[in-house]
Every structure is written in C-alpha cells, then in structure tokens.
Amino acid sequence: AAAAMAACASGRGRNRGAEITPSVDSWPVLTREHVDLWLHGYAMLTRDATQVPVFRRGYRDSIEALRHRDNVLTALDANHAKLALLMAQNPEISNGQFVPLYFTSWDQIVKAVDGFVHAGGTAGDVAQADLRSFAILSSMYPTVQDREWLRLFTQSLGDESDHFYHQYWTTQQQTHRGIVVAVDSLWGSLRPRFARFLTNTGQTNGQLVLSLVLGGEGRTMNVSPKQNIVVATMPDSLAGVAEPIYVFAHEVVQVISNAAVNANTTAEQQRDGTAADVSPIAAVRGGEMLLERVAPELADGFMRYYLSQAGVAVPAGNPEAAFVGAFPLPTAIISDRDRQIGSKLTGI
C-alpha cells in the first residue's frame, strides 16, 4: 500500500520514554502511543458488529465510564456526532485505521495530515520528501469530505490526547509493563518457529506492537519483507500472555488465506461480497492451522480465544467442534490453505 503522512491538528510532543523498546532485532515486541491514540479515536466512533471485533470487547464502554467518572470532555466528544455521521455516510473511512502504522510518532502524523489537507488533495505543491505520506493519505481519504473528516478527527485527537489519553496511556503502560515483558519472553522463545513461514511469505522482519485498543482482529502493514507491522491485542493479565501470539498468527497467515479464498471463489462471488465475507473466517481458521504446525501447544488456546472473541460459549473440554462450527469454511479453501501453509513451512 502506498503511504503518506499529513496532519491538520496541533498537539504537544509526546514523551516516548514510557514506550516499550525492542529486546530483539527481528520482530521485536513494542508499544506505541501514537498507534493506540489513533485506534482509540476510531474505537470511540465505531459500533463494531463484526464476528471477530477489531476493537477490544467493552473498550468503548469502559473508556466512557472512566471519562464520566473523571468528568472528562474533549474535542473528540464535542465533534463525535459529526465525525460519526461522516463515517456512516462513507464507511471507507474505516480504512484509515492503518494510518499510524506508516508513521513513527504523533507529531509526524500531525505534520503529514496538515500538509495533505492544505494541499487540497493535489500533490502538485507537495515537497518531494512528503510525497510518500501524501500518497498514503490520499489512498485512504480521497474525497473532499474525507479530508474534512481527517482534519477534524486529527484535531480532535490532539485535544483528546492533551486532556485525557496521554495520561491514561502512560498509566496503562506502567500497569502492563510486567505483562509486556512476559509476552516478549514468550515471543522470543516462539519466534524461531515462525521464521521459515515468515521468510517464505515475504514477512521476514517487522514489529509486533501490543495495543490497548485492539481485540482479536489485528491491524497489519506489509510494505516489504523487512518492513512489516502487526498490531495485536495487549493482554489484560499474565494469564493471557499468549493472546498477542494468537493474533500475530491470525494476521501473518492472511497473505495465503486471502489467496486461498480468491482461488476457490468465483468472479461473481468476489464481486457480490461473498468472498469478502469468507476472508475473515479463513484468517481465523488459517491462524489455528499455522499454530498447529509451528506451536501446537498454543492451538487449543487459540481456538478458545477466538471463540470468546466471537461471543461463543467456550466448552470446558475440547473446543475444536465449537471452533469449526463458529468459523465454518468450504472444504476447498481449507485444503488449499493447508497446502499453502505446508509449502511455506517446507520451502527454502
């Protein structure tokens, strides 16, 4: 995906000292405030009705309760109705959830959005150094209405951060520090098992970012074999230390899951949305299949986690039947994806 940066809102520079820094060179575990801030804004504007929700179950309600308790009111609240209305009129705005993955800080996003909005969507006057950012934002916010939404959203987030989210995020990082360390340790032991699959699918290196906002449906950016980002859920406790690994498997397998869906659906099914409806299910089933191959001890937990994400009762015994029932998939897609996973794990 082409990427560009632009910002139309002000906001003070953020102290990145609380962010978790990598312990390994390949696919380090990180936390990033600007990523969470952006996703937080989308979460507060969205009623997520998908089978596997993008945002953590109960996130919006818990944040609203916290804000009400502390009597917090920001520009995000003041502009909520307008922003939500524009999103309802153009659901494609949701694609902008991926914006922060192309930037390294909030200030960089603000600068990029400002340049993009002031250019009026025309790249003619954009400096050469800013063309990449312009291209990213233009692909996600192509219309005048989209740009107005982006301007107001970014401006509102700046105020949201100043008066609520920065302090909230910093406090949460302190609370979750031990959990992040545990995830980093587990991932360090498991990462070599994923190496061949990642290399053979063009995802050799990247970052695993833990987010306070996301649920079982992560967010992923693939630019090159060495430039990838997977944003996964932050566990609530040490008991959920494997949850980010589940989401990571779900995300990185999509490269071949989507190919299996496209190869086993008709052109008409791809036009009428049938294939698009199948793809999220294929990603869940594909993630479980990948773990069965590289880390089978996590497969049971993966199934239980995604059943809970889908709001399905998790059985006390073997969850496989419930899992297959909750995420049904045509046999042809299952077989194709199984073949492709095997190929990526055995190939050089």
C-alpha positions as a printed NumPy array, in Angstrom:
array([[  0.   ,   0.   ,   0.   ],
       [  1.231,   3.425,  -0.831],
       [  1.7  ,   5.575,   2.22 ],
       [  1.645,   9.247,   3.03 ],
       [  1.561,  11.424,   6.106],
       [ -0.313,  14.629,   6.812],
       [ -1.809,  16.435,   9.783],
       [ -4.057,  19.354,  10.449],
       [ -4.171,  19.39 ,  14.215],
       [ -1.863,  20.592,  16.887],
       [ -0.7  ,  18.586,  19.846],
       [  2.305,  18.753,  22.065],
       [  5.175,  16.354,  21.508],
       [  4.783,  13.071,  23.353],
       [  7.235,  11.645,  25.812],
       [  8.175,   8.283,  24.347],
       [ 10.051,   7.204,  27.432],
       [  7.168,   5.004,  28.578],
       [  7.065,   3.09 ,  25.309],
       [  8.484,  -0.408,  25.315],
       [ 11.621,  -0.741,  23.208],
       [ 12.771,  -3.877,  21.384],
       [ 14.712,  -6.67 ,  23.068],
       [ 15.486,  -8.463,  19.78 ],
       [ 16.285,  -7.269,  16.284],
       [ 13.761,  -9.417,  14.407],
       [ 10.062,  -8.852,  15.092],
       [ 10.565,  -7.079,  18.448],
       [  7.667,  -6.577,  20.866],
       [  6.845,  -2.866,  21.215],
       [  4.193,  -0.461,  22.429],
       [  3.441,   2.767,  20.567],
       [  1.34 ,   5.607,  21.919],
       [  0.515,   7.217,  18.571],
       [ -0.807,   3.879,  17.263],
       [ -3.065,   3.419,  20.28 ],
       [ -4.231,   7.046,  20.192],
       [ -5.324,   6.784,  16.561],
       [ -7.058,   3.439,  17.05 ],
       [ -8.661,   4.772,  20.245],
       [-10.253,   7.556,  18.203],
       [-11.718,   5.063,  15.752],
       [-12.899,   2.81 ,  18.573],
       [-14.791,   5.661,  20.219],
       [-16.598,   6.411,  16.949],
       [-17.394,   2.834,  15.916],
       [-20.001,   0.287,  16.896],
       [-18.163,  -2.903,  15.948],
       [-20.616,  -5.582,  14.798],
       [-18.176,  -7.972,  13.106],
       [-17.925, -11.592,  14.224],
       [-14.37 , -11.068,  15.465],
       [-14.287,  -7.443,  16.611],
       [-11.462,  -5.147,  15.63 ],
       [-11.601,  -3.392,  18.969],
       [-11.386,  -4.952,  22.4  ],
       [-14.8  ,  -6.066,  23.639],
       [-16.186,  -3.462,  26.018],
       [-13.414,  -0.964,  25.252],
       [-15.656,   1.946,  24.33 ],
       [-17.988,   1.433,  27.293],
       [-15.105,   1.137,  29.757],
       [-13.468,   4.316,  28.468],
       [-16.755,   6.218,  28.557],
       [-17.31 ,   5.106,  32.154],
       [-13.814,   6.262,  33.101],
       [-14.293,   9.628,  31.411],
       [-17.655,  10.096,  33.098],
       [-16.122,   9.301,  36.488],
       [-13.375,  11.87 ,  35.947],
       [-15.672,  14.404,  34.267],
       [-13.57 ,  14.45 ,  31.09 ],
       [-14.79 ,  16.279,  27.996],
       [-12.595,  16.852,  24.936],
       [-12.944,  17.889,  21.309],
       [-13.444,  14.234,  20.42 ],
       [-16.651,  14.308,  22.466],
       [-17.717,  17.664,  21.036],
       [-17.191,  16.506,  17.447],
       [-18.365,  12.938,  17.961],
       [-21.733,  13.334,  16.226],
       [-20.281,  14.971,  13.125],
       [-17.404,  12.506,  12.822],
       [-19.687,   9.513,  13.31 ],
       [-22.162,  10.846,  10.736],
       [-19.461,  11.292,   8.098],
       [-18.217,   7.762,   8.808],
       [-21.727,   6.398,   8.38 ],
       [-22.031,   8.191,   5.049],
       [-18.699,   6.794,   3.861],
       [-17.698,   3.51 ,   5.567],
       [-14.469,   3.509,   3.519],
       [-13.105,   5.984,   6.066],
       [-12.541,   2.926,   8.259],
       [ -9.552,   2.074,   6.059],
       [ -7.788,   4.964,   7.758],
       [ -7.277,   2.78 ,  10.838],
       [ -3.996,   1.751,   9.224],
       [ -2.599,   5.304,   9.017],
       [ -0.472,   5.266,  12.211],
       [  1.38 ,   2.149,  11.074],
       [  3.144,   4.277,   8.454],
       [  4.384,   6.863,  10.963],
       [  6.754,   6.793,  13.895],
       [  5.133,   9.448,  16.12 ],
       [  2.041,  11.542,  16.692],
       [  3.841,  14.725,  15.679],
       [  4.778,  13.127,  12.365],
       [  1.135,  12.233,  11.712],
       [  0.029,  15.781,  12.545],
       [  2.583,  17.303,  10.182],
       [  1.585,  14.93 ,   7.401],
       [ -2.163,  15.469,   7.785],
       [ -1.688,  19.216,   7.892],
       [  0.276,  19.183,   4.633],
       [ -2.199,  16.842,   2.967],
       [ -5.254,  18.872,   3.932],
       [ -3.707,  22.193,   2.962],
       [ -2.705,  20.753,  -0.417],
       [ -6.37 ,  20.054,  -1.093],
       [ -5.636,  16.514,  -2.17 ],
       [ -3.412,  17.724,  -5.033],
       [  0.205,  16.604,  -4.985],
       [  1.459,  19.388,  -7.274],
       [  2.725,  21.624,  -4.47 ],
       [  3.85 ,  18.837,  -2.152],
       [  7.572,  18.659,  -1.434],
       [  9.38 ,  15.6  ,  -2.779],
       [ 10.155,  14.391,   0.752],
       [  6.452,  14.412,   1.629],
       [  5.128,  12.561,  -1.42 ],
       [  5.104,   9.166,   0.279],
       [  2.978,  10.494,   3.131],
       [  0.703,  12.267,   0.673],
       [  0.179,   9.058,  -1.286],
       [ -0.779,   7.106,   1.846],
       [ -3.344,   9.635,   2.997],
       [ -4.685,  10.209,  -0.499],
       [ -5.366,   6.486,  -0.906],
       [ -7.321,   6.376,   2.354],
       [ -9.035,   9.783,   2.241],
       [ -9.528,  10.565,  -1.469],
       [-12.513,  12.947,  -1.398],
       [-13.093,  16.463,  -0.111],
       [-15.48 ,  15.07 ,   2.511],
       [-12.872,  12.517,   3.576],
       [-10.254,  15.205,   4.01 ],
       [-12.601,  17.284,   6.139],
       [-13.232,  14.23 ,   8.308],
       [ -9.489,  13.612,   8.618],
       [ -8.832,  17.258,   9.537],
       [-11.479,  17.278,  12.246],
       [-10.548,  13.807,  13.514],
       [ -6.849,  14.627,  13.867],
       [ -7.613,  17.953,  15.517],
       [ -9.989,  16.238,  17.951],
       [ -7.422,  13.539,  18.769],
       [ -4.819,  16.158,  19.599],
       [ -7.138,  17.626,  22.209],
       [ -8.143,  14.148,  23.374],
       [ -4.502,  13.299,  23.969],
       [ -3.734,  16.534,  25.781],
       [ -6.647,  16.265,  28.178],
       [ -7.122,  12.54 ,  28.636],
       [ -5.431,   9.891,  26.562],
       [ -1.735,  10.644,  27.103],
       [ -2.084,  10.305,  30.862],
       [ -4.344,   7.276,  30.519],
       [ -1.92 ,   5.538,  28.146],
       [  1.108,   6.289,  30.317],
       [ -0.626,   4.879,  33.398],
       [ -1.659,   1.76 ,  31.487],
       [  1.914,   1.195,  30.307],
       [  3.103,   1.187,  33.902],
       [  0.328,  -1.258,  34.85 ],
       [  1.081,  -3.57 ,  31.93 ],
       [  4.876,  -3.45 ,  31.994],
       [  5.235,  -6.891,  33.575],
       [  2.771,  -8.325,  31.05 ],
       [  4.735,  -6.857,  28.135],
       [  7.937,  -8.388,  29.498],
       [  6.207, -11.778,  29.73 ],
       [  4.895, -11.502,  26.155],
       [  8.378, -10.541,  24.976],
       [  9.861, -13.583,  26.684],
       [  7.263, -15.977,  25.246],
       [  7.575, -14.495,  21.775],
       [ 11.363, -14.715,  21.951],
       [ 11.097, -18.466,  22.513],
       [  8.493, -18.978,  19.764],
       [  9.73 , -16.598,  17.088],
       [ 12.305, -19.005,  15.568],
       [  9.495, -21.483,  14.85 ],
       [  7.736, -18.894,  12.68 ],
       [ 10.906, -17.849,  10.856],
       [ 10.626, -20.053,   7.768],
       [  6.96 , -19.25 ,   7.26 ],
       [  7.616, -15.532,   7.655],
       [ 10.555, -15.591,   5.262],
       [  8.689, -17.575,   2.621],
       [  5.667, -15.257,   2.782],
       [  7.721, -12.071,   2.455],
       [  7.419, -11.088,   6.12 ],
       [ 10.984, -11.675,   7.262],
       [ 11.199,  -8.798,   9.691],
       [  8.927,  -6.263,  11.307],
       [  7.443,  -5.134,  14.6  ],
       [  4.895,  -6.748,  16.9  ],
       [  3.083,  -3.852,  18.563],
       [  0.85 ,  -4.503,  21.577],
       [ -2.255,  -2.328,  21.626],
       [ -4.587,  -1.448,  24.476],
       [ -7.382,  -0.9  ,  21.956],
       [ -7.496,  -3.935,  19.672],
       [ -9.214,  -7.281,  20.103],
       [ -8.829, -10.436,  18.026],
       [ -8.785,  -8.678,  14.663],
       [ -5.34 ,  -7.113,  14.497],
       [ -4.074,  -4.441,  12.113],
       [ -1.203,  -5.191,   9.737],
       [  1.033,  -3.237,   7.36 ],
       [  3.115,  -5.095,   4.783],
       [  5.451,  -2.883,   2.767],
       [  8.44 ,  -5.124,   2.13 ],
       [  9.974,  -8.335,   3.556],
       [ 11.797,  -6.244,   6.153],
       [  9.167,  -3.579,   6.75 ],
       [  6.064,  -5.021,   8.367],
       [  3.99 ,  -4.163,  11.41 ],
       [  1.471,  -6.36 ,  13.179],
       [ -0.598,  -4.65 ,  15.863],
       [ -2.05 ,  -7.197,  18.28 ],
       [ -4.03 ,  -7.12 ,  21.489],
       [ -2.441,  -6.276,  24.833],
       [ -3.306,  -8.978,  27.4  ],
       [ -5.229,  -7.879,  30.467],
       [ -3.196, -10.187,  32.699],
       [ -0.367, -12.699,  32.689],
       [ -2.955, -15.428,  32.122],
       [ -3.441, -14.067,  28.604],
       [  0.237, -13.827,  27.737],
       [ -0.219, -15.914,  24.561],
       [ -3.053, -13.761,  23.154],
       [ -0.772, -11.493,  21.094],
       [  0.789, -14.608,  19.538],
       [ -2.681, -15.827,  18.572],
       [ -3.422, -12.514,  16.861],
       [  0.014, -12.483,  15.236],
       [ -0.646, -15.915,  13.689],
       [ -4.083, -14.744,  12.56 ],
       [ -2.53 , -11.712,  10.863],
       [  0.552, -13.142,   9.169],
       [ -1.374, -16.076,   7.66 ],
       [ -3.698, -13.747,   5.779],
       [ -1.236, -13.48 ,   2.9  ],
       [ -2.058, -17.056,   1.932],
       [ -5.575, -17.211,   3.4  ],
       [ -6.727, -14.473,   1.057],
       [ -5.067, -16.257,  -1.86 ],
       [ -6.906, -19.476,  -0.961],
       [-10.229, -17.629,  -0.811],
       [ -9.656, -15.931,  -4.18 ],
       [ -8.612, -19.197,  -5.822],
       [-11.723, -21.009,  -4.614],
       [-14.444, -18.441,  -5.2  ],
       [-15.961, -17.353,  -8.487],
       [-15.633, -13.923, -10.064],
       [-19.295, -13.33 ,  -9.218],
       [-18.711, -14.242,  -5.567],
       [-15.808, -11.831,  -5.477],
       [-17.98 ,  -9.082,  -6.955],
       [-21.024,  -9.629,  -4.739],
       [-19.064,  -9.676,  -1.485],
       [-19.276, -13.395,  -0.731],
       [-15.502, -13.774,  -0.88 ],
       [-15.032, -10.766,   1.384],
       [-17.365, -12.359,   3.941],
       [-15.357, -15.585,   3.872],
       [-11.918, -13.939,   4.242],
       [-12.17 , -13.101,   7.987],
       [-13.208, -16.681,   8.741],
       [-10.358, -18.019,   6.612],
       [ -7.904, -15.887,   8.584],
       [ -9.109, -17.317,  11.905],
       [ -9.006, -20.893,  10.667],
       [ -5.665, -20.249,   8.989],
       [ -4.141, -18.868,  12.169],
       [ -5.119, -22.011,  14.044],
       [ -3.717, -24.201,  11.281],
       [ -0.413, -22.315,  11.3  ],
       [ -0.096, -22.75 ,  15.06 ],
       [ -0.857, -26.456,  14.746],
       [  2.256, -26.661,  12.564],
       [  4.68 , -24.356,  14.397],
       [  3.447, -24.23 ,  18.022],
       [  0.799, -26.938,  18.568],
       [  0.75 , -26.302,  22.303],
       [ -0.969, -22.966,  21.528],
       [ -3.675, -24.317,  19.211],
       [ -6.186, -25.097,  21.975],
       [ -5.748, -21.627,  23.484],
       [ -6.098, -20.034,  20.047],
       [ -9.462, -21.724,  19.478],
       [-10.708, -20.744,  22.918],
       [ -9.569, -17.152,  22.456],
       [-11.316, -16.696,  19.113],
       [-14.478, -18.383,  20.348],
       [-14.581, -15.858,  23.177],
       [-13.872, -13.032,  20.734],
       [-16.831, -14.161,  18.644],
       [-19.054, -14.224,  21.721],
       [-19.456, -18.007,  21.566],
       [-19.58 , -20.113,  24.724],
       [-16.218, -21.825,  25.215],
       [-16.597, -25.504,  26.149],
       [-14.758, -26.931,  29.119],
       [-13.451, -29.829,  27.057],
       [-12.025, -29.968,  23.539],
       [-13.024, -26.713,  21.763],
       [-12.463, -27.957,  18.2  ],
       [-16.071, -28.785,  17.334],
       [-17.321, -25.457,  18.65 ],
       [-14.5  , -23.656,  16.841],
       [-15.24 , -25.303,  13.476],
       [-18.938, -24.636,  13.957],
       [-18.368, -20.974,  14.751],
       [-15.998, -20.464,  11.831],
       [-17.269, -22.704,   9.002],
       [-15.234, -22.792,   5.809],
       [-15.651, -24.651,   2.487],
       [-13.513, -27.767,   2.201],
       [-11.784, -26.499,  -0.945],
       [-10.483, -23.39 ,   0.859],
       [ -9.363, -25.446,   3.851],
       [ -7.437, -27.852,   1.63 ],
       [ -5.846, -25.083,  -0.436],
       [ -4.794, -23.135,   2.634],
       [ -3.413, -26.29 ,   4.258],
       [ -1.346, -26.988,   1.157],
       [ -0.041, -23.43 ,   1.032],
       [  0.921, -23.365,   4.719],
       [  2.755, -26.647,   4.289],
       [  4.558, -25.282,   1.258],
       [  5.681, -22.128,   3.066],
       [  6.937, -24.147,   6.026],
       [  8.913, -26.666,   3.977],
       [ 10.201, -24.415,   1.193],
       [ 13.634, -22.819,   1.244]])
